């Protein structure tokens, strides 16, 4: 008689058998070695409260990021310290249970709980099949060849002992899988030197990353580049190259000082210095910063790059400092608070071309929020052909509550076949005001046109 063997093409059967054996072992250990712990055949309820997640207009947000899906894993320790799945559940926007805190039932006892928000669609099938924590820890996020797109995947983890006698509330902080980079450059050179920025590159951005926080190095890279025609003003204000309103979003790039030359993310600035082509090089987050992870980029952080060109040269002539900030910063000790519009009415002025004439002005109201005690200022970048009408505010308190009326008019009669344009923007402490934080990229300018006859 020929013996027949059953084979499951997915390999799921051996994993299920192993899970069954581990479950039996775990139950025995729990009952015999820890008699005071709830037994794992009892069911308990746990509520996961996600920090800094709130409901707005029927949708969940973490800061400015929309959350569409939340998946929860509950793991328990099996034989030989191997953590096995006890329960997992996927919550999706539009379902009745899609609200913070999220509720899930699992077996009682000490548990490790993982949350994945905004999981990539490409990983849904793999996540559905997770049976062991090690599989989740080893999972890779999808490869990218450019900036990471929103909404961002976010992850978090907590430990708790589930008890069938009452609902356990667990708080979990979410960390975005992305880091963000911004760049400002200024000129401080001798005499009347003239500098124009022509190109900026951010080299060796990580192509891949673990889904969860880890220590693995990237296995591939991509480069970001953008052309400019941007003159600098010697000893003048800084120029935003990668502005806070439109950061560069990248995977974390983790390593050490010893491998920095071949792995660390690098800034390259190309410029014309008194008409002569030159390049400037610097590492992002090198030892000029006080951060504790030099030459590395970690997820859920903001890397604020400030460069100062001091003379012609390649390496020592660009003084680059990296300020490493939490993703969202409201602490004014950092000297960095992005001002924003608390309300603008009508809202459509942000998204459309606003037509004005010599006789009829554009009128709207605005409330602007900046740091305590700060003031905003309105500016038109074409002040020769446009101006503020009588009764218009041109500056005011950036307290987020005071309402101001803005009126912009054309200064010249409509010309035959001549179209005139200007941009209106607001600043607080030299920083442009974000008009709507929920639009990507975040707008800072209101477009105004005067049509030709």
Secondary structure, DSSP 8 states (H G I E B T S, - for coil): --------TTSHHHHHHHHHHHHHHHHHHHHHH-TTS--TTSEEEEEEEETTEEEETTEEEETTEEE-EEEEEEEEE-GGG-EEEEEEEEEETTSTT-SSSEEEEEESEEEEEEEEES--GGGHHHHHT--BHHHHHH-B----SS---SS--EEEEEEEEE-TTS-EEEEE--EESEEEEEEEEEE--STT--EEEEEEEEEEEES--BSSS-----S-EEEEEEEEEEE--BTS--EEEE-GGG-EEEE-B---GGGHHHHS-EEEEEEEETTEEEEEEEETT-TTS--SSTT-B-TTEEEEEEEEE-SS-SSTTEEEEEEEEESS---GGGT----EEEEEESGGGGTS-EE--SS--EEEEEEEE-STT-EEEEEES-TTTEEE-TT--SEEE-BSS--EEEEEEESS---TT--EEEEEEEEETTEE-BS-TTSSS----EEEEE---
